[in-house]
Amino acid sequence: MLDVRELLACPSCRSALSAGWSCVACGARFDARDGIPDLRVESDPRTEAVRQFYERAPFPGYPARDDLAAFRARAERSPFAKLLDRAIPADARIADIGCGTGQMSLYLAHSDRIIVAADLSRASLALGMRAAERYRLDRVQFVQTDLHRPGLKPGAFDIVYSSGVLHHTPNPPLAFARVAPLARSGGIVIVGVYNTYARLPLRLRRVVARLSRFRIVPFDPVLRERRHDAARREAWLRDQYQHPEEHRYTASEIRRWFSANDVDYLRTFPSTVLEDELGDLFARAADDWKVESWLAQIGWMRTLGHEGGLFVTIGRRR
């Protein structure tokens, strides 16, 4: 099995790490207590505020007494998760950047895949690691690092996946510019961020919630679903309604990120092509009409707005 250190790097100079978790070039020393390497350098105050936010309330959580079968069944309610699993080769090297508690990493952790699940919050990583042990999944290495200076080796990954994290950074385009080079030439880059239009319903609910001091949060289906699970309900409420840093983007803005960082655009999920029959998630979209894309995103207020308005953009590294 691959030594995971071959996929990691010093966050200061990007050189290799020794068996003792020190940099072979600059001599910087790191530790790996509890099996989770801490490959961080000093963060800016806004990034540190986000780290502390998730240290207090890791997101998302796991239901009590969960098992692997229940976990996979829950994950496969998502059409995107199933399509992603189907599209990724069985022997892929995957970087999950901003993995949170590692739910996507654990879902993809089968066959001969090797997954590095990286996040800034140690509390989130510890929760994910405990779940991996409970599910007996040993193909995921959890790593604490800052995506602005990631402790991962550039060009080492077949798949770079970062969903639900870049829009919580102080400068999302700059953060993307740090993440994209982790993919090898020909590798796949997948980014999930809040959509400008699809986020509008939740932003309206958030106004009501704040005015009522969170006694009233109208029409939120996730809160209704979690009404009997106080911990997971509170985690969703904090992440969606009380986060200290949030940005929103259109599909065309993310395409400009891709173009500026040597990533060829393939498609979005959901598709910006109306009536698109999606089979291969990594195949190029059949059409490219700005008016159609705009209309599709307006429609996302109905289809994505009830769960926060996150959409995914997929590209291939040149």
Stockholm file with secondary structure:
# STOCKHOLM 1.0

chainA/1-318         MLDVRELLACPSCRSALSAGWSCVACGARFDARDGIPDLRVESDPRTEAVRQFYERAPFPGYPARDDLAAFRARAERSPFAKLLDRAIPADARIADIGCGTGQMSLYLAHSDRIIVAADLSRASLALGMRAAERYRLDRVQFVQTDLHRPGLKPGAFDIVYSSGVLHHTPNPPLAFARVAPLARSGGIVIVGVYNTYARLPLRLRRVVARLSRFRIVPFDPVLRERRHDAARREAWLRDQYQHPEEHRYTASEIRRWFSANDVDYLRTFPSTVLEDELGDLFARAADDWKVESWLAQIGWMRTLGHEGGLFVTIGRRR
#=GR chainA/1-318 SS CCCGGGGBCCTTTCCCBCTTSBBTTTCCBCBCGGGCCEECCCCCHHHHHHHHHHHHSCSSCCCTTCCHHHHHHHHTTCHHHHHHHHHSCTTCEEEEETCTTCHHHHHHCCTTCEEEEEESCHHHHHHHHHHHHHHTCCSEEEEEECTTSCSBCTTCEEEEEEESSGGGSSSHHHHHHHHGGGEEEEEEEEEEEEBTTTTHHHHHHHHHHHHTTTSCCTTCHHHHHTTTCHHHHHHHHHHHHSCSCCCCBCHHHHHHHHHHTTEEEEEEESCSSTTCCCCCTTSCCSCCCHHHHHHHHHHHHHHTGGGTCEEEEEEEEC
#=GC SS_cons         CCCGGGGBCCTTTCCCBCTTSBBTTTCCBCBCGGGCCEECCCCCHHHHHHHHHHHHSCSSCCCTTCCHHHHHHHHTTCHHHHHHHHHSCTTCEEEEETCTTCHHHHHHCCTTCEEEEEESCHHHHHHHHHHHHHHTCCSEEEEEECTTSCSBCTTCEEEEEEESSGGGSSSHHHHHHHHGGGEEEEEEEEEEEEBTTTTHHHHHHHHHHHHTTTSCCTTCHHHHHTTTCHHHHHHHHHHHHSCSCCCCBCHHHHHHHHHHTTEEEEEEESCSSTTCCCCCTTSCCSCCCHHHHHHHHHHHHHHTGGGTCEEEEEEEEC
//
